[in-house]
Amino acid sequence: MKKNGFTLVELLVVIAIISILMGLLLPAVQFARESARNASCKNNLRQIGLAVFNYESAKQVYPPARIMPAKDPAPGFGCGGNEASWLVRIMPYIEAGNIYSQWDLAQPYSTHAAELQSVPLSTYLCPTRRSISEATAPPVDITVGVTLPCGCGGQTTVTVVGGATGDYAGNHGDTSAGATGAATDFYYGGNGNGVLISSRARCQMDTNLPGSWVDKIRISDVRDGTSNTFLAGELHVQPENLNQIPFNGPIYNGADLAAFARVGGVGTPIARGPNFVPGPILGFGSWHAEQCNFVMTDGSTRSVSPFLDTQTLARLCNRADGEVINSDELN
């Protein structure tokens, strides 16, 4: 009887065809997975936007990005600078009220338990970058220059507190105020022209801890329109700097502005990919291909081209410059 079977050549041809089909299918599978991750990233921003919207509805003001005094504070306004960030303040509105209840907004970040500092939230993470188990920055020791009592120079080692990291940052404004050491620099209390800005606080007389904040941004202050002004977006961090202070520090630590707030404009463009150089530490940026996701102040989400010119970017970051950009044109 004649036996039927495949020859060696036929088997090799079949294997080659299967390999080709797998090679064609794999990019499609990867594209589908990235599309799902991108959709999840946008949904996180939508949830953050909704949380801020509910915060504003309850308190009639937007949360401060952090508490920070002016460079030369007036009497009674020199306290603060290292309390919890805005990402702690909105926790009750993203179903994390049990975590929020353990924070004292008047106390320094470093006084809270390390376990509390290191609790990551999936809403604050882009799945293209990392999972919830990969979202913690360890404490680091840095050497800084100091002036000794003798008047001569010296060095000392300072331990920077670690904690949970994240992938989204509030819109602190454009870069027009500058960052040159002047009293008008954007990172001082009250100087930001975004929606979530650093704010000064009245000091409690008995403890000198910060009380109520004074630089309150209301919806009426967003004069360019809530649909035309960024609320928050993806922050830029290069892969080798993930979870590394100061590039991607603890998002609940109000002393680390770059961890939870960003600016945009001349000198600080949207990063054109994960490995963008110079990779501004205070700029927005995404790991998604050819787009960076934002949530507008009205709660809608937008995918913006990383090649957006910096003048247009500045207008979208500034809440009231009178230069209105229709965000629908950015899709």
Summary of the structure (lengths in Angstrom):
residues: 331
radius of gyration: 23.5
end to end distance: 69.0
largest distance: 105.5
contacts: 1085
relative contact order: 0.16
helix: 31%
strand: 19%
